[in-house]
Amino acid sequence: MVNKSPLNLIIFAGILYFFFVIKSISANPLPSIEILAEDFSDPVSQYLVARNYARGRGTRRDFVRAESWYRKAAEQGHLKSQLELALIYKRGDVRGRPNYEEAAEWFAEAAKQGNAKAQFELAGLYLSGKGVKKSSSMAFRYFLQAAKQDNDKAYYPVGKMYYQGSGAKKNIEKAKKWLGLAIELENVDARNLLAKIQRDTENSRRPIKSTQQANKVISPLERYRSAANNGDADAQYRLASMYSLGREGLSRNLGTAATWYRKAANQDHAMAQYHLGRVYYQGNGVKKDINKAKKWLEMASSKGVGSAITLLVSVKRAEKVKSRSDALKNSPAYRYQVAAKKGDARAQFALAELYLLGDGVPINYEKALEWLLKAANQKHVESQFTLGKLYLEGTGVRLNFSTAAKWFKKSAEAGDRESQYILGTLFMNGKGVAQDPANATKWFKKAAEKNHRQALNRLVEYYDDQLADISIDREANKWVQRAATLGNKKAQYLVAEQYAKSGSNQDSAKLFKLYLRAAKSGDAESQYKLAEMYRKGLGVGHDYTEAFSWYLKSAEQGQMDAQFALGEMYAKGRGVNRKRSEAKKWFRAAARQGHYLAKMKTK
């Protein structure tokens, strides 16, 4: 008979509760990713968290949280997050109605990084006047940028705007070129407009003999072949694409495609350079050649072709992995295993790397962990660090901050600067160890001594939070000065601020130079202070134009006082033409952040 005493029932209920909690955690990996995104401010992790909330993966769908995480990553320059954030605002996912001003702002950020979709979307907003001042010239500018990156939706509007002379000087030949591209994609509007252009051209020369002649449209293949043979780079690129894909009745011929890509690439055609780099990387129609692939991809990347930038990163990463693999392959895997079994720590680590990379052997995290442990227990620093990373990221093992901290401590004590930095971060955030800012600072200092920039940055943050006046603490001042010398904008600002507070003997010209250094590094507060010095003529000649320029840089980063000052400059016409709409825009921006005078201006 089962004993149903109250104590047994409580124990049984506790076991059930523990079981379901563990099951829910293992079924929901989102918190682990969110911890990494929060603690390490990693934009990729922040993007993944946002995407999971936006799509309802591993959690309920939540656009408010998605917006928050996308914004964190977007503010660090993460391209995909900028684009997704803009789309959220455009669709009105968060508040049930579109916010075109925010959408335009983030589409513009993504467009600056060369994203063709963002350029197309921003063009649409300028064309309709949603979120931005209506401007056909700006719309054309961004449609053209998107079209040049093969955003096929942009072909027709570019052709139409060239035909109408809307936003660009009327140019029938260019209109025909872009409409021809749209026709390849079976765009009916483009076909009708091109037919009209050809009828109008024919009518201007001689009477139309028949309706059939009027509606005749030269095939894209004929047009591009003729132009390509005459040396037109864009036509050569389009002809290459036709051969590559087997379009317009052509048989697919990768060798001929490569020939035409090369002709266009040699004329500095960005997209042709990208495709030629891809051809050499994949060995399609030519002998595979990584060096030539890198050469053409680097040329396309320098022109802002997003696909080329992405592929070039992959090529270089694969090259790095291959170079490490080649070094290992000089001694076959079984030889490593023989040496590893004899207790050679370097061989044990090398064998673990093979299992982690799947190089010459199938990927096997269990075996990799086994050999890493053997080498780490022999004080092999790289193995200790690698174990820390595996447990920190949950790669091949259950995520465990405590175990990660244990291994990072061992490699940090052996002098590895990256381990010292990560260990400091764990102590600062209390992950896997008791929260201990003093211990965190100790490890940050050890890494900073080896010029670890992120460690220096964390020291600057720490001292900025802890001390009102770093000059009273020699240790703090030492690290802040060192970080400033290495280009840390926050440190440069702190140095300037300390000098500003140094008393009546301060040299205004020297203070100006200190703020200028930090402002050029991108520090918003320093940009505001520098603008103030130009406006007041302190340490430099009085100059409203320069003041306006630095107020603008600071305001665009969200500095409230700079936004208000910029509104004043527009309102009074100082350093810029008077413009009430721009003044109101910046007063509203400052008011949203709580600026009292700005609120009064916007009532």
C-alpha positions as CSV (number, residue, x, y, z in Angstrom):
1,M,0.0,0.0,0.0
2,V,1.3,3.5,-1.0
3,N,2.2,5.8,1.9
4,K,0.2,9.0,1.3
5,S,1.6,11.0,4.2
6,P,1.8,14.8,3.7
7,L,5.7,14.7,3.7
8,N,5.7,12.1,0.8
9,L,3.2,14.1,-1.1
10,I,5.3,17.3,-0.8
11,I,8.4,15.4,-1.9
12,F,6.6,14.0,-4.9
13,A,5.2,17.4,-5.9
14,G,8.7,18.9,-5.7
15,I,10.1,16.2,-8.0
16,L,7.3,16.9,-10.5
17,Y,8.0,20.6,-10.4
18,F,11.7,20.2,-10.9
19,F,11.1,17.8,-13.8
20,F,8.8,20.3,-15.7
21,V,11.1,23.3,-15.0
22,I,14.1,21.5,-16.5
23,K,12.1,20.3,-19.4
24,S,10.8,23.8,-20.2
25,I,14.4,25.2,-20.0
26,S,15.8,22.6,-22.3
27,A,12.9,23.1,-24.7
28,N,13.4,26.9,-24.8
29,P,17.0,27.9,-25.7
30,L,16.0,31.6,-26.1
31,P,17.0,32.6,-22.5
32,S,20.5,31.4,-23.1
33,I,20.9,33.4,-26.3
34,E,19.3,36.4,-24.5
35,I,21.9,36.1,-21.7
36,L,24.7,36.3,-24.2
37,A,23.1,39.2,-26.0
38,E,22.6,41.1,-22.8
39,D,25.9,40.4,-21.0
40,F,28.3,40.6,-24.0
41,S,26.3,43.2,-26.1
42,D,26.9,41.0,-29.1
43,P,24.9,42.3,-32.1
44,V,24.6,38.9,-33.7
45,S,23.1,37.4,-30.5
46,Q,20.8,40.5,-30.2
47,Y,19.6,40.0,-33.8
48,L,18.9,36.3,-33.2
49,V,16.9,37.1,-30.0
50,A,14.9,39.8,-31.9
51,R,14.2,37.4,-34.8
52,N,13.0,34.7,-32.4
53,Y,10.6,37.2,-30.8
54,A,9.4,38.5,-34.2
55,R,8.7,35.0,-35.5
56,G,7.6,33.4,-32.3
57,R,10.4,30.8,-32.3
58,G,10.9,29.2,-28.8
59,T,8.7,31.9,-27.3
60,R,5.4,33.7,-27.9
61,R,5.5,36.3,-30.7
62,D,6.3,39.7,-29.2
63,F,7.0,42.6,-31.5
64,V,7.7,45.0,-28.7
65,R,10.6,42.9,-27.5
66,A,11.7,42.2,-31.1
67,E,11.8,46.0,-31.7
68,S,13.9,46.5,-28.5
69,W,16.5,43.8,-29.4
70,Y,16.6,44.8,-33.1
71,R,17.3,48.4,-32.0
72,K,20.2,47.4,-29.7
73,A,21.9,45.5,-32.6
74,A,21.0,48.2,-35.1
75,E,22.6,50.9,-33.0
76,Q,25.8,48.8,-33.1
77,G,25.7,49.0,-37.0
78,H,24.2,45.4,-37.5
79,L,22.9,45.6,-41.1
80,K,20.1,43.0,-40.9
81,S,18.8,44.5,-37.6
82,Q,18.6,47.9,-39.2
83,L,16.6,46.6,-42.1
84,E,14.2,44.5,-39.9
85,L,13.7,47.4,-37.5
86,A,12.8,49.6,-40.5
87,L,10.3,47.0,-41.8
88,I,8.7,46.7,-38.3
89,Y,8.1,50.5,-38.3
90,K,6.9,50.5,-41.9
91,R,4.4,47.7,-41.3
92,G,3.3,49.1,-37.9
93,D,3.9,45.8,-36.1
94,V,4.3,47.4,-32.7
95,R,1.7,50.1,-32.4
96,G,-0.8,49.0,-35.0
97,R,0.0,51.8,-37.3
98,P,3.1,52.6,-39.4
99,N,5.8,55.0,-38.2
100,Y,7.3,56.1,-41.4
101,E,9.7,58.6,-39.8
102,E,11.5,55.8,-37.8
103,A,11.3,53.5,-40.8
104,A,13.0,56.1,-43.1
105,E,15.7,56.7,-40.5
106,W,16.7,53.0,-40.3
107,F,16.3,52.3,-44.0
108,A,18.7,55.2,-44.5
109,E,21.2,53.6,-42.1
110,A,21.0,50.2,-43.9
111,A,21.2,52.0,-47.2
112,K,24.5,53.6,-46.2
113,Q,25.9,50.1,-45.8
114,G,25.0,49.3,-49.4
115,N,21.8,47.2,-48.7
116,A,19.8,47.2,-52.0
117,K,16.5,46.3,-50.3
118,A,16.9,49.3,-47.9
119,Q,17.8,51.6,-50.8
120,F,14.6,50.5,-52.7
121,E,12.4,50.9,-49.7
122,L,13.8,54.4,-48.9
123,A,13.3,55.4,-52.5
124,G,9.6,54.4,-52.2
125,L,9.2,56.6,-49.1
126,Y,10.8,59.6,-50.8
127,L,8.5,59.1,-53.8
128,S,5.4,59.0,-51.6
129,G,6.6,61.6,-49.1
130,K,6.0,59.2,-46.2
131,G,8.2,59.9,-43.2
132,V,10.5,62.2,-45.3
133,K,10.0,65.2,-47.4
134,K,8.7,64.2,-50.8
135,S,11.6,64.3,-53.3
136,S,11.7,62.8,-56.7
137,S,15.4,63.4,-57.0
138,M,16.1,61.5,-53.7
139,A,13.7,58.7,-54.8
140,F,15.6,58.4,-58.1
141,R,19.0,58.4,-56.3
142,Y,18.0,55.4,-54.1
143,F,16.1,53.5,-56.9
144,L,19.3,53.8,-59.0
145,Q,21.6,52.6,-56.2
146,A,19.3,49.6,-55.7
147,A,19.0,48.9,-59.4
148,K,22.8,48.9,-59.8
149,Q,23.0,46.2,-57.2
150,D,20.5,44.1,-59.2
151,N,17.4,44.8,-57.1
152,D,15.1,43.8,-60.0
153,K,12.1,45.7,-58.5
154,A,14.0,49.0,-59.0
155,Y,14.6,48.5,-62.8
156,Y,11.1,49.7,-63.9
157,P,10.9,52.9,-61.7
158,V,14.5,53.9,-62.8
159,G,13.5,53.5,-66.5
160,K,10.2,55.3,-66.0
161,M,11.9,58.2,-64.2
162,Y,14.5,58.6,-66.9
163,Y,11.7,58.6,-69.5
164,Q,9.7,61.2,-67.6
165,G,12.6,63.3,-66.5
166,S,11.4,62.9,-62.9
167,G,14.2,63.3,-60.3
168,A,16.7,62.9,-63.1
169,K,17.5,64.6,-66.4
170,K,15.4,63.0,-69.2
171,N,17.4,60.3,-71.0
172,I,15.6,58.1,-73.4
173,E,18.5,55.8,-74.0
174,K,19.0,55.1,-70.3
175,A,15.3,54.7,-69.9
176,K,15.3,52.0,-72.6
177,K,18.2,50.2,-71.0
178,W,16.5,49.9,-67.6
179,L,13.1,49.1,-69.0
180,G,14.8,46.3,-71.0
181,L,16.1,44.8,-67.8
182,A,12.6,44.9,-66.3
183,I,11.1,43.3,-69.5
184,E,13.5,40.3,-69.0
185,L,11.6,39.8,-65.7
186,E,8.3,39.9,-67.6
187,N,7.3,43.3,-66.3
188,V,4.2,44.2,-68.3
189,D,4.3,47.9,-67.5
190,A,7.9,48.1,-68.7
191,R,7.1,46.3,-71.9
192,N,4.2,48.7,-72.6
193,L,6.3,51.8,-71.9
194,L,9.2,50.6,-74.0
195,A,6.8,49.9,-76.9
196,K,5.4,53.4,-76.5
197,I,9.0,54.9,-76.6
198,Q,9.8,53.0,-79.7
199,R,6.5,54.0,-81.4
200,D,7.2,57.7,-80.5
201,T,10.8,57.4,-81.8
202,E,9.5,55.8,-85.1
203,N,6.8,58.4,-85.5
204,S,9.4,61.2,-85.2
205,R,11.3,59.8,-88.1
206,R,8.6,58.5,-90.6
207,P,5.0,57.4,-90.7
208,I,4.2,54.1,-89.2
209,K,3.5,51.5,-91.9
210,S,1.6,49.0,-89.8
211,T,0.4,48.3,-86.2
212,Q,2.7,45.2,-86.2
213,Q,5.8,47.4,-86.9
214,A,4.7,49.9,-84.2
215,N,4.5,47.2,-81.5
216,K,7.7,45.4,-82.5
217,V,10.2,45.3,-79.6
218,I,13.9,44.4,-80.1
219,S,14.7,41.3,-78.1
220,P,17.0,41.8,-75.0
221,L,19.4,39.3,-76.4
222,E,19.8,41.2,-79.7
223,R,20.1,44.5,-78.0
224,Y,22.7,43.3,-75.4
225,R,24.8,41.3,-77.9
226,S,25.1,44.3,-80.1
227,A,26.0,46.7,-77.3
228,A,28.3,44.2,-75.7
229,N,30.3,43.8,-78.9
230,N,30.6,47.5,-79.0
231,G,32.2,47.6,-75.6
232,D,29.2,48.5,-73.3
233,A,30.2,47.1,-69.9
234,D,26.6,46.8,-68.6
235,A,25.5,45.0,-71.7
236,Q,28.5,42.6,-71.3
237,Y,27.4,41.9,-67.8
238,R,23.8,41.3,-68.8
239,L,24.9,39.0,-71.6
240,A,27.1,37.0,-69.2
241,S,24.1,36.6,-66.9
242,M,22.0,35.2,-69.8
243,Y,24.7,32.7,-70.6
244,S,25.1,31.8,-66.9
245,L,21.3,31.2,-66.4
246,G,20.5,29.9,-69.9
247,R,17.9,32.7,-70.6
248,E,16.5,34.3,-73.8
249,G,16.8,31.0,-75.7
250,L,20.5,30.6,-75.0
251,S,22.0,27.3,-73.9
252,R,23.7,27.6,-70.5
253,N,27.4,28.1,-71.1
254,L,29.4,28.9,-68.0
255,G,32.7,29.4,-69.9
256,T,31.2,32.0,-72.2
257,A,29.5,33.6,-69.2
258,A,32.9,33.9,-67.5
259,T,34.4,35.5,-70.6
260,W,31.7,38.3,-70.7
261,Y,31.9,38.8,-66.9
262,R,35.7,39.3,-67.3
263,K,35.2,41.9,-70.1
264,A,32.8,43.9,-68.0
265,A,34.8,43.5,-64.8
266,N,37.9,44.9,-66.6
267,Q,35.8,48.0,-67.3
268,D,35.3,48.4,-63.5
269,H,31.7,47.1,-63.5
270,A,31.0,46.3,-59.8
271,M,28.4,43.5,-60.2
272,A,30.5,41.8,-62.9
273,Q,33.5,41.9,-60.6
274,Y,31.4,40.2,-57.9
275,H,30.1,37.5,-60.2
276,L,33.6,36.9,-61.7
277,G,34.9,36.5,-58.2
278,R,32.2,34.0,-57.4
279,V,32.9,32.2,-60.7
280,Y,36.6,31.8,-59.7
281,Y,35.7,30.8,-56.1
282,Q,33.3,28.0,-57.3
283,G,35.2,27.0,-60.4
284,N,32.2,27.5,-62.7
285,G,33.4,27.7,-66.3
286,V,37.0,28.4,-65.2
287,K,39.7,26.7,-63.2
288,K,39.0,27.3,-59.5
289,D,41.4,30.1,-58.3
290,I,41.0,31.5,-54.7
291,N,43.5,34.3,-55.3
292,K,41.7,35.6,-58.4
293,A,38.4,35.2,-56.5
294,K,39.6,37.4,-53.7
295,K,41.0,40.0,-56.1
296,W,37.7,40.5,-57.9
297,L,35.6,40.2,-54.7
298,E,37.8,42.9,-53.0
299,M,37.2,45.2,-56.0
300,A,33.5,44.7,-55.8
301,S,33.5,45.1,-52.0
302,S,35.3,48.4,-52.2
303,K,32.3,49.7,-54.3
304,G,29.9,48.6,-51.6
305,V,28.4,45.5,-53.2
306,G,26.8,43.8,-50.2
307,S,26.9,40.2,-51.7
308,A,30.6,40.6,-52.5
309,I,31.4,41.7,-48.9
310,T,29.5,38.7,-47.5
311,L,31.2,36.2,-49.9
312,L,34.6,37.7,-49.3
313,V,34.2,37.2,-45.5
314,S,33.3,33.5,-46.2
315,V,36.2,33.0,-48.5
316,K,38.7,34.4,-46.0
317,R,37.2,32.4,-43.2
318,A,37.4,29.2,-45.3
319,E,41.0,30.1,-46.2
320,K,41.9,30.5,-42.5
321,V,40.3,27.2,-41.6
322,K,42.0,25.5,-44.6
323,S,45.4,26.9,-43.6
324,R,45.0,25.5,-40.1
325,S,43.8,22.3,-41.6
326,D,46.7,22.0,-44.0
327,A,49.1,22.4,-41.1
328,L,47.4,19.6,-39.3
329,K,47.2,17.4,-42.4
330,N,51.0,17.4,-42.7
331,S,50.6,14.7,-40.0
332,P,47.6,12.5,-40.7
333,A,44.8,12.3,-38.1
334,Y,45.9,8.8,-37.0
335,R,49.4,10.1,-36.2
336,Y,47.9,12.7,-34.0
337,Q,45.9,10.0,-32.3
338,V,49.1,7.9,-31.7
339,A,50.9,10.9,-30.2
340,A,47.8,11.9,-28.2
341,K,47.4,8.5,-26.7
342,K,51.0,8.8,-25.5
343,G,50.1,11.9,-23.6
344,D,51.3,14.6,-26.0
345,A,49.1,17.7,-25.0
346,R,49.7,19.5,-28.3
347,A,48.6,16.4,-30.3
348,Q,45.6,16.0,-28.0
349,F,44.6,19.6,-28.7
350,A,45.2,19.2,-32.5
351,L,43.1,16.1,-32.5
352,A,40.3,17.9,-30.6
353,E,40.4,20.7,-33.2
354,L,40.0,18.1,-36.0
355,Y,36.9,16.8,-34.3
356,L,35.5,20.3,-33.8
357,L,36.1,21.4,-37.4
358,G,35.2,18.1,-39.0
359,D,38.5,18.2,-40.8
360,G,39.4,14.7,-42.1
361,V,37.1,13.2,-39.5
362,P,33.4,13.6,-38.9
363,I,32.4,16.4,-36.4
364,N,32.3,14.7,-33.0
365,Y,31.9,17.0,-30.0
366,E,32.1,14.2,-27.5
367,K,35.5,13.1,-28.7
368,A,36.7,16.7,-29.0
369,L,35.7,17.3,-25.4
370,E,37.5,14.1,-24.3
371,W,40.8,15.2,-25.9
372,L,40.5,18.8,-24.8
373,L,40.1,17.7,-21.2
374,K,43.2,15.5,-21.4
375,A,45.3,18.4,-22.8
376,A,43.7,21.0,-20.5
377,N,44.5,18.9,-17.4
378,Q,48.2,19.1,-18.6
379,K,47.9,22.9,-18.4
380,H,47.7,23.3,-22.2
381,V,46.4,26.9,-22.4
382,E,44.7,26.8,-25.8
383,S,42.7,23.7,-24.7
384,Q,41.7,25.5,-21.4
385,F,40.5,28.5,-23.4
386,T,38.7,26.4,-25.9
387,L,36.8,24.5,-23.2
388,G,35.8,27.8,-21.7
389,K,34.4,29.0,-25.0
390,L,32.5,25.7,-25.5
391,Y,30.8,26.0,-22.1
392,L,30.2,29.7,-22.5
393,E,28.5,29.3,-25.9
394,G,26.9,25.9,-25.3
395,T,28.6,24.4,-28.3
396,G,28.5,20.6,-28.1
397,V,27.9,20.8,-24.4
398,R,25.1,22.2,-22.2
399,L,25.7,25.9,-21.6
400,N,27.4,26.3,-18.1
401,F,28.8,29.6,-17.0
402,S,30.3,28.1,-13.9
403,T,32.4,25.5,-15.8
404,A,33.3,28.2,-18.4
405,A,34.6,30.4,-15.7
406,K,36.7,27.6,-14.2
407,W,38.5,27.0,-17.5
408,F,38.9,30.7,-18.4
409,K,40.5,31.2,-14.9
410,K,43.1,28.6,-15.6
411,S,44.0,30.0,-19.1
412,A,43.8,33.6,-17.7
413,E,46.3,32.7,-14.9
414,A,48.6,31.3,-17.6
415,G,48.6,34.8,-19.2
416,D,46.1,34.5,-22.1
417,R,44.7,38.0,-22.6
418,E,41.4,37.0,-24.2
419,S,40.7,34.7,-21.3
420,Q,41.6,37.5,-18.9
421,Y,39.1,39.8,-20.6
422,I,36.3,37.2,-20.7
423,L,36.9,36.2,-17.0
424,G,36.7,39.9,-16.1
425,T,33.3,40.1,-17.9
426,L,32.0,37.1,-16.0
427,F,33.0,38.6,-12.7
428,M,31.5,42.0,-13.6
429,N,28.1,40.4,-14.5
430,G,28.1,37.6,-11.9
431,K,27.9,34.8,-14.4
432,G,29.3,31.5,-13.2
433,V,31.0,33.3,-10.4
434,A,29.9,35.6,-7.6
435,Q,29.6,39.2,-8.9
436,D,32.8,41.0,-7.9
437,P,33.7,44.3,-9.7
438,A,37.1,44.5,-7.9
439,N,38.1,41.0,-9.3
440,A,36.6,41.9,-12.7
441,T,38.7,45.1,-12.7
442,K,41.8,43.1,-11.8
443,W,41.4,40.8,-14.8
444,F,40.6,43.7,-17.1
445,K,43.8,45.4,-16.1
446,K,45.8,42.2,-16.8
447,A,44.3,42.1,-20.3
448,A,44.7,45.8,-20.8
449,E,48.4,45.6,-20.0
450,K,48.6,43.5,-23.2
451,N,46.7,46.2,-25.1
452,H,43.4,44.3,-25.2
453,R,41.2,47.2,-26.5
454,Q,37.9,45.8,-25.2
455,A,39.4,45.4,-21.7
456,L,40.6,49.0,-21.8
457,N,37.1,50.0,-22.8
458,R,35.6,48.2,-19.9
459,L,38.0,49.8,-17.5
460,V,37.0,53.2,-18.8
461,E,33.3,52.3,-18.3
462,Y,34.1,51.1,-14.8
463,Y,36.0,54.2,-13.7
464,D,33.4,56.5,-15.4
465,D,30.6,54.8,-13.3
466,Q,32.6,54.7,-10.0
467,L,34.3,58.0,-9.8
468,A,33.1,61.6,-10.3
469,D,36.7,62.8,-10.7
470,I,39.2,60.4,-12.2
471,S,42.1,62.8,-11.6
472,I,42.0,62.0,-7.9
473,D,42.7,58.3,-8.6
474,R,46.1,57.8,-10.2
475,E,45.2,54.2,-11.1
476,A,42.0,55.3,-12.8
477,N,43.7,58.2,-14.6
478,K,46.5,55.9,-15.9
479,W,44.0,53.6,-17.6
480,V,41.8,56.4,-18.9
481,Q,44.8,58.2,-20.4
482,R,46.1,55.0,-22.0
483,A,42.7,54.2,-23.5
484,A,42.5,57.7,-24.8
485,T,45.9,57.4,-26.5
486,L,44.6,54.2,-28.2
487,G,41.5,56.0,-29.6
488,N,38.8,55.2,-27.0
489,K,36.3,58.0,-27.6
490,K,34.8,57.8,-24.1
491,A,38.3,58.0,-22.5
492,Q,39.2,61.0,-24.7
493,Y,36.0,62.7,-23.5
494,L,36.8,62.0,-19.9
495,V,40.3,63.5,-20.3
496,A,38.8,66.6,-21.9
497,E,36.2,66.9,-19.1
498,Q,38.9,66.6,-16.4
499,Y,40.9,69.3,-18.0
500,A,37.7,71.5,-18.3
501,K,37.3,71.1,-14.5
502,S,40.9,71.7,-13.7
503,G,40.4,75.3,-12.6
504,S,41.2,78.9,-13.7
505,N,44.6,78.2,-15.2
506,Q,43.2,76.0,-18.0
507,D,44.2,76.8,-21.6
508,S,41.1,77.2,-23.8
509,A,43.1,76.3,-26.9
510,K,44.3,73.0,-25.2
511,L,40.8,72.2,-24.1
512,F,39.6,72.8,-27.6
513,K,42.2,70.3,-28.9
514,L,41.1,67.7,-26.3
515,Y,37.4,67.9,-27.3
516,L,38.4,67.9,-31.0
517,R,40.2,64.6,-30.6
518,A,37.3,63.0,-28.9
519,A,34.8,64.5,-31.3
520,K,36.7,63.2,-34.3
521,S,36.5,59.7,-32.7
522,G,32.7,60.0,-32.7
523,D,31.9,60.9,-29.1
524,A,28.6,62.7,-29.1
525,E,29.1,64.7,-25.9
526,S,32.5,66.0,-27.1
527,Q,30.9,66.9,-30.5
528,Y,28.4,69.0,-28.5
529,K,31.0,70.7,-26.4
530,L,33.2,71.4,-29.4
531,A,30.2,73.0,-31.2
532,E,29.7,75.2,-28.1
533,M,33.3,76.3,-28.2
534,Y,33.0,77.3,-31.9
535,R,29.7,79.1,-31.2
536,K,31.2,81.1,-28.3
537,G,34.7,81.5,-29.8
538,L,36.4,79.7,-26.9
539,G,39.9,78.4,-27.7
540,V,39.2,78.9,-31.4
541,G,37.8,81.7,-33.7
542,H,34.0,82.3,-33.5
543,D,32.5,80.2,-36.3
544,Y,28.7,79.4,-36.6
545,T,29.2,77.2,-39.6
546,E,31.6,74.8,-37.8
547,A,29.3,75.0,-34.7
548,F,26.4,73.9,-36.8
549,S,28.4,71.0,-38.3
550,W,29.4,69.6,-34.9
551,Y,25.9,70.2,-33.4
552,L,24.5,68.1,-36.3
553,K,27.0,65.2,-35.8
554,S,26.1,65.1,-32.0
555,A,22.4,65.5,-32.6
556,E,22.3,62.7,-35.1
557,Q,23.7,60.4,-32.3
558,G,20.8,61.5,-30.1
559,Q,22.5,64.1,-27.9
560,M,19.5,66.0,-26.4
561,D,21.2,69.4,-25.9
562,A,22.8,69.3,-29.4
563,Q,19.3,68.6,-30.9
564,F,17.9,71.7,-29.1
565,A,20.9,73.8,-30.2
566,L,20.5,72.6,-33.8
567,G,16.9,73.7,-33.7
568,E,18.0,77.1,-32.5
569,M,20.6,77.3,-35.3
570,Y,17.9,76.5,-38.0
571,A,15.4,78.9,-36.3
572,K,17.8,81.8,-36.3
573,G,19.7,81.0,-39.5
574,R,23.1,80.8,-37.8
575,G,25.6,78.7,-39.7
576,V,22.8,77.5,-42.0
577,N,19.9,79.0,-43.9
578,R,16.9,79.6,-41.7
579,K,14.5,76.7,-42.1
580,R,11.5,76.4,-39.7
581,S,10.6,72.8,-40.6
582,E,14.1,71.6,-39.7
583,A,14.0,73.7,-36.5
584,K,10.7,72.1,-35.5
585,K,12.1,68.6,-36.3
586,W,15.1,69.0,-34.0
587,F,13.0,70.7,-31.2
588,R,10.6,67.7,-31.3
589,A,13.6,65.3,-31.1
590,A,14.9,67.1,-28.0
591,A,11.5,67.3,-26.5
592,R,11.0,63.6,-26.8
593,Q,14.0,63.2,-24.6
594,G,12.6,65.5,-21.9
595,H,14.4,68.8,-22.8
596,Y,12.3,71.5,-21.0
597,L,13.0,74.4,-23.4
598,A,12.4,72.2,-26.4
599,K,9.0,71.2,-24.9
600,M,8.1,74.9,-24.7
601,K,9.1,75.4,-28.3
602,T,6.9,72.6,-29.5
603,K,3.7,73.6,-27.6
